[in-house]
Amino acid sequence: MWTARAVLGTLPTGVAARVLACALAVSALTGCDALSTSSGPEEPSASASVPAGGTASVRPSGYGAVFLAVGECSSFGTTSFTEVLCTSERAAARVVARYDGKVADGPSCPANTDFVLHISETRPASDEDGDGAVPQGYACMRKLQPPHPGDPGGGGGPRTVVGDCVYSSGSGEVRETACDGKGEKPPEYRVTSAVEDRSKCPPSTELYVQLGGTEPVGCARPV
């Protein structure tokens, strides 16, 4: 059975938001100087393993040729994630996107991603047909049941999107938190829109957050 082991003990409860500039409410700096950013908690890192010389014929029914391929599911876990049938009572999250390589070098996960599994390369010492090899990559995971931290305002996920809330974590840094106030920290700002350039944000904007994509600037205001 293929298993992904998370290096971190827990899944991320929030993702740091990159700050381009902010109002005096967040920083004592004057003007709109760029602030330093917080890296935030790392996303779960995982190493995949398969039996040496394993082939499709000996894998449990329902497992595909690719470990955690799009549409496949993982089990519950904080330190270990096992690929299971999506109809299984053990199924906890579904793969919504799967890419080879490192996250920093590859495409961004979909906006509704709840968490990301980093899969380390595994190559059995003896593998005649190549089926046992698992290349380095990452799987973008969506939980099968709510709550979904990746949803707008959910307080987590690998991306900051319109509708998310953040709070000041000190030293000119902000972090994402749940908009409903049920997170560890109460929300201070909500990202209300995304634009190509911060000059296009509405006058009520007090915080500019880097989102990435074709509209990389998030316009945030106090909640």
C-alpha positions in Angstrom: 0.0 0.0 0.0 1.3 3.4 -0.9 1.7 5.8 2.0 2.6 9.5 2.3 4.2 10.6 5.5 3.9 14.2 6.6 7.0 15.6 8.2 5.0 18.2 10.1 2.8 17.1 13.0 -0.3 19.1 12.0 -2.0 20.5 9.0 -1.7 24.3 8.5 -4.4 26.4 10.2 -3.5 29.5 8.4 -1.3 30.9 5.6 0.9 34.0 5.8 -0.1 36.7 3.4 2.5 38.7 1.6 2.2 42.4 2.3 3.1 44.9 -0.3 2.2 48.0 1.7 -0.1 48.9 4.6 -1.6 51.8 6.5 -0.4 53.2 9.8 -2.8 50.8 11.6 -0.4 47.9 10.8 2.9 49.6 10.8 4.6 52.7 12.2 6.2 53.3 8.9 4.9 56.3 7.0 3.8 56.2 3.4 3.4 52.9 1.6 6.7 51.3 2.0 7.0 47.6 1.3 7.0 45.4 4.5 8.8 42.2 5.3 6.8 39.1 4.9 6.3 36.0 7.1 6.9 32.6 5.6 4.1 31.1 7.8 3.7 27.5 8.7 5.1 25.1 6.1 2.7 23.0 4.2 2.7 19.3 5.1 5.7 17.6 3.5 5.3 14.0 2.5 7.5 11.1 1.3 5.8 8.4 -0.8 6.9 4.8 -0.6 5.9 1.7 -2.6 6.9 -1.9 -2.2 10.1 -2.8 -4.0 9.3 -4.3 -7.4 5.6 -3.5 -6.9 3.4 -3.7 -9.9 -0.2 -2.7 -10.7 -1.3 -6.3 -10.4 -0.4 -6.5 -6.7 -1.8 -3.1 -5.7 -5.2 -3.0 -3.9 -8.2 -2.6 -6.2 -9.0 1.1 -7.0 -5.4 2.4 -6.9 -4.1 4.0 -10.0 -0.8 3.9 -11.8 0.2 7.3 -10.2 0.4 7.8 -6.4 -2.3 10.3 -5.4 -3.4 11.1 -8.9 -6.1 13.7 -9.6 -9.5 12.4 -8.3 -7.9 9.9 -5.9 -8.3 10.1 -2.1 -6.1 10.0 1.0 -6.9 8.8 4.5 -7.1 10.9 7.6 -3.8 11.7 9.3 -1.5 14.2 10.8 1.8 12.4 10.3 0.8 9.8 7.7 -1.4 9.9 4.6 -2.4 6.7 2.9 -4.0 6.5 -0.6 -7.4 4.9 -0.2 -10.6 4.3 -2.2 -12.7 7.5 -2.2 -15.7 5.3 -1.2 -13.9 4.1 1.8 -14.9 5.2 5.3 -11.2 6.1 5.7 -11.2 8.6 2.9 -10.7 12.2 4.1 -9.5 14.3 1.2 -9.5 14.2 -2.6 -6.7 15.3 -5.0 -7.9 18.3 -7.0 -4.5 18.8 -8.8 -1.2 16.9 -9.0 2.1 18.2 -10.3 5.6 16.9 -10.6 8.6 18.8 -9.2 8.7 21.4 -6.4 5.9 23.8 -5.4 8.2 26.8 -6.0 8.9 25.7 -9.6 5.4 24.5 -10.6 1.8 25.8 -11.0 -0.1 27.1 -8.1 -2.8 24.9 -6.5 -6.4 25.7 -7.3 -7.9 28.4 -5.0 -10.1 25.9 -3.2 -7.2 23.7 -2.0 -7.4 23.0 1.7 -3.8 21.7 2.1 -0.8 20.5 0.0 1.1 17.2 0.3 4.7 17.4 -0.8 5.7 14.0 -2.2 9.4 13.0 -2.1 10.9 10.9 -5.0 11.0 7.2 -4.3 12.7 4.7 -6.6 12.9 1.0 -5.6 16.3 -0.6 -6.0 14.8 -3.2 -8.3 12.0 -2.1 -10.6 11.8 -3.8 -14.0 8.9 -2.0 -15.5 9.1 1.4 -13.8 5.7 1.1 -12.0 7.2 1.3 -8.6 8.8 4.7 -9.0 7.2 7.8 -7.4 8.6 11.1 -8.8 8.9 14.2 -6.6 5.8 16.3 -6.7 2.9 17.7 -4.8 -0.8 17.0 -4.5 -3.4 19.7 -3.9 -5.9 18.3 -1.5 -9.6 19.2 -0.9 -11.2 17.7 2.2 -14.3 15.6 1.5 -16.2 17.2 4.4 -16.4 20.7 5.8 -15.0 22.8 7.2 -12.8 23.8 4.3 -9.9 26.1 5.3 -9.2 26.8 1.6 -12.6 28.4 1.0 -12.7 32.3 1.1 -12.6 33.3 4.8 -11.8 29.8 6.0 -8.5 30.8 7.5 -6.2 28.4 5.7 -5.2 26.8 2.5 -2.0 27.4 0.5 -3.3 30.6 -1.2 -4.7 33.9 0.0 -7.8 34.7 -2.1 -10.6 37.4 -2.2 -12.7 37.0 0.9 -9.9 35.9 3.2 -9.1 37.7 6.4 -5.8 38.5 8.0 -4.4 39.9 11.2 -1.2 41.7 12.1 1.4 39.3 13.6 4.0 42.0 14.3 7.1 43.4 12.6 5.1 44.5 9.6 3.7 40.9 8.9 0.2 39.7 8.6 -1.2 36.1 8.7 -4.5 34.6 7.5 -7.2 33.8 10.0 -10.9 32.7 9.9 -13.3 35.5 9.1 -15.9 34.2 11.5 -13.6 34.8 14.5 -13.3 31.1 15.3 -9.6 31.0 14.6 -6.8 31.4 17.1 -6.6 35.1 16.2 -9.5 37.5 15.4 -9.6 39.0 11.9 -8.5 42.5 11.4 -8.6 43.0 7.6 -10.6 41.3 4.8 -9.4 41.1 1.2 -12.3 42.6 -0.7 -11.0 42.6 -4.3 -8.1 41.7 -6.5 -6.6 44.0 -9.1 -3.7 44.2 -11.5 -2.1 47.2 -9.8 -2.6 48.7 -6.3 -3.5 52.0 -7.8 -6.7 50.4 -8.9 -7.8 49.5 -5.3 -10.7 51.5 -3.9 -10.0 54.5 -1.6 -11.1 52.4 1.5 -8.1 50.1 1.1 -5.7 50.1 4.0 -3.7 46.9 3.2 -2.3 45.6 0.0 -1.8 41.8 -0.2 0.2 39.9 -2.8 -2.1 37.2 -4.3 -0.3 36.1 -7.5 -1.9 35.3 -10.8 -3.2 37.8 -13.3 -4.6 40.0 -10.6 -1.8 39.9 -8.0 -2.8 42.7 -5.7 -5.4 42.1 -3.0 -7.2 45.2 -1.7 -8.0 44.8 2.0 -9.9 46.9 4.5 -10.7 46.7 8.2 -13.4 44.2 9.3 
